[in-house]
Amino acid sequence: MDTGRDKTSIKGSQTNVAESSQPLLETMGGGDGGKGNTPEKERIEIESVIQKGSSKDINEQETDGEKRRLRPLTCIDSFTMSMNLLDRDAIHINDHINIAFEEVLAEPRANQSFDQVWRFAYVLFAGTKLWVYKVLAAVCAMPCGLFWGLVFSLLSIASVWIITPAMRIVDVLLHIIRRVWGGLVRATLDPVFQSAGLLIAAKREQVQQSGQEV
């Protein structure tokens, strides 16, 4: 009896599985009332996950770019932000030493050396002029910058705190002297010159009248 019950139960389960009209995925997901995940729904979920991941990566890249852009400036960057490293003589104060090879050495048509010699001379001239200046500038630039910065800072201090106030005092004193001198001239010399002008005008009229009578 037990064996028959077992066979019946096994057979019944097999027939139930064979006779079931529901798909295998729906039966496996029967916990949600027979509404399993379809392939289209899974594809939509996968695409949404991919889009979320890509948008997250883009946001992270933007925040990283903002962090890089918001990097704090160093002292040298803040001081040299407005410098023009391409044109370092923008107001042309040293054009008189801007000398090229053609302005120093030139061979006339009657006397010309070999082409390779001329090229080698150009390379030596340009290279020596360039690299000797760079090396000496690297050695002298910082001491000279310190020295001339000190000189012009002292000159600025003298101009702001000594020379300009002193010149203002001179301007005030000269303004007072001009007013006093103008008053003296108008009080003393103007009547004298007005009297002399009247005398000369009267003498001229007498001369004109005598000429007309003659």
C-alpha positions in Angstrom: 0.0 0.0 0.0 2.7 2.4 0.8 4.5 1.7 -2.4 1.3 2.3 -4.4 0.7 5.5 -2.6 4.2 6.6 -3.3 3.9 5.7 -7.0 0.6 7.5 -7.3 1.9 10.6 -5.7 5.0 10.6 -7.8 2.9 9.9 -10.9 0.4 12.6 -9.9 3.2 15.1 -9.5 4.6 14.2 -12.9 1.3 14.5 -14.6 0.6 17.8 -12.9 3.9 19.1 -14.1 3.3 17.8 -17.7 -0.3 19.0 -17.8 0.5 22.5 -16.4 -0.2 25.2 -19.0 1.9 27.9 -17.2 5.5 28.6 -18.4 8.3 27.4 -16.2 9.5 30.9 -15.3 5.9 31.8 -14.1 5.7 28.7 -11.9 9.1 29.4 -10.4 8.1 32.9 -9.6 4.7 31.9 -8.2 5.4 33.7 -4.9 4.0 37.0 -6.4 0.7 35.6 -7.5 1.7 34.2 -10.9 3.1 37.6 -12.1 6.8 36.7 -12.8 9.5 38.8 -14.5 9.2 38.8 -18.2 12.3 39.2 -20.5 11.2 42.7 -21.5 10.9 43.8 -17.9 14.3 42.4 -17.1 15.8 44.2 -20.1 14.2 47.5 -19.0 15.5 47.0 -15.5 19.0 46.2 -16.8 19.0 49.3 -19.0 17.8 51.5 -16.1 20.7 50.1 -14.0 23.2 50.8 -16.7 21.9 54.4 -17.2 22.1 55.0 -13.4 25.6 53.7 -13.4 26.7 55.8 -16.4 25.0 59.0 -14.9 26.8 58.3 -11.6 30.1 58.0 -13.4 29.5 61.2 -15.3 28.6 63.0 -12.0 31.7 61.6 -10.4 33.8 62.8 -13.3 32.2 66.3 -13.1 32.9 66.5 -9.4 36.5 65.4 -10.0 36.8 68.0 -12.7 35.4 70.7 -10.4 37.8 69.6 -7.6 40.7 69.9 -10.1 39.5 73.3 -11.2 39.0 74.5 -7.7 42.6 73.7 -6.8 43.9 76.5 -4.6 46.4 78.8 -6.3 49.9 78.9 -5.0 51.7 82.1 -4.2 53.6 82.1 -7.5 50.4 81.5 -9.5 48.6 84.3 -7.8 51.4 86.8 -8.4 52.1 85.7 -12.0 48.5 85.3 -13.2 48.5 88.4 -15.3 52.0 87.9 -16.9 52.4 87.5 -20.6 55.0 84.7 -21.0 55.0 85.0 -24.8 55.6 88.7 -25.2 57.9 89.7 -22.3 58.7 93.1 -23.8 55.1 94.3 -24.4 56.0 98.0 -24.3 59.2 97.6 -26.3 61.8 99.1 -24.0 64.6 96.8 -25.1 64.1 96.7 -28.9 67.5 98.2 -29.4 69.2 94.9 -28.2 66.9 92.7 -30.2 69.7 91.9 -32.7 69.5 89.0 -35.2 72.3 87.2 -37.1 71.6 89.2 -40.3 72.1 92.5 -38.5 75.6 91.5 -37.2 77.2 89.3 -39.8 76.7 89.7 -43.6 78.7 88.4 -46.5 78.6 90.4 -49.8 78.2 88.7 -53.1 81.9 89.1 -53.9 83.1 87.4 -50.8 81.1 84.4 -49.6 82.2 81.3 -47.7 80.9 77.8 -48.1 77.2 77.3 -47.4 77.9 74.8 -44.7 80.3 77.1 -43.0 77.8 80.0 -43.1 75.1 77.7 -41.7 77.4 76.5 -39.0 78.3 80.1 -38.1 74.6 80.9 -37.8 74.0 77.9 -35.5 76.9 78.9 -33.3 75.8 82.5 -33.1 72.2 81.8 -32.4 73.0 78.9 -30.0 75.6 80.8 -28.1 73.5 83.9 -27.8 70.5 81.9 -26.6 72.1 79.5 -24.1 74.6 81.9 -22.6 71.8 84.4 -22.0 69.6 81.6 -20.4 72.4 80.4 -18.1 73.5 83.9 -17.1 69.9 85.0 -16.7 69.3 81.9 -14.4 72.3 83.0 -12.3 71.6 86.8 -12.3 67.8 87.0 -12.6 66.9 86.4 -8.9 69.7 88.6 -7.4 68.9 91.4 -9.9 65.2 91.0 -9.3 65.8 91.3 -5.5 68.1 94.3 -6.0 65.9 96.3 -8.4 62.8 95.4 -6.4 64.5 96.9 -3.3 65.6 100.0 -5.2 62.2 100.7 -6.8 60.4 99.9 -3.5 62.6 102.5 -1.7 61.9 105.0 -4.6 58.2 104.3 -4.2 58.4 104.9 -0.5 60.4 108.1 -1.0 57.9 109.3 -3.6 54.8 108.5 -1.6 55.9 109.6 1.8 58.6 112.3 1.2 58.8 113.7 -2.3 55.0 114.1 -3.1 54.2 115.8 0.3 57.2 118.1 0.0 56.1 119.1 -3.5 52.6 119.8 -2.2 54.2 122.1 0.3 56.1 123.8 -2.5 52.9 124.2 -4.5 51.1 125.8 -1.6 54.0 128.2 -0.9 54.3 129.1 -4.6 50.5 129.7 -4.7 50.8 132.1 -1.8 53.8 133.8 -3.4 51.9 134.2 -6.7 48.9 135.8 -5.0 51.1 138.2 -3.1 53.2 139.1 -6.1 50.0 139.6 -8.2 48.6 141.9 -5.6 51.8 143.9 -5.4 52.0 144.2 -9.2 48.3 145.3 -9.5 48.8 147.8 -6.6 52.1 149.4 -7.7 52.9 148.8 -11.3 49.5 148.9 -12.9 48.9 152.6 -12.2 52.4 153.5 -13.4 51.9 151.6 -16.7 48.4 153.0 -17.1 49.7 156.5 -16.7 52.5 155.9 -19.2 50.0 154.5 -21.7 47.8 157.6 -21.3 50.8 159.9 -21.9 51.8 157.9 -25.0 48.3 158.0 -26.4 48.1 161.8 -25.8 51.4 162.4 -27.4 50.3 160.3 -30.4 47.2 162.4 -30.8 49.2 165.6 -30.8 51.6 164.3 -33.5 48.6 163.2 -35.6 46.9 166.6 -35.2 50.1 168.5 -36.1 50.6 166.4 -39.2 47.0 167.1 -40.4 47.5 170.9 -39.9 50.7 170.8 -42.0 
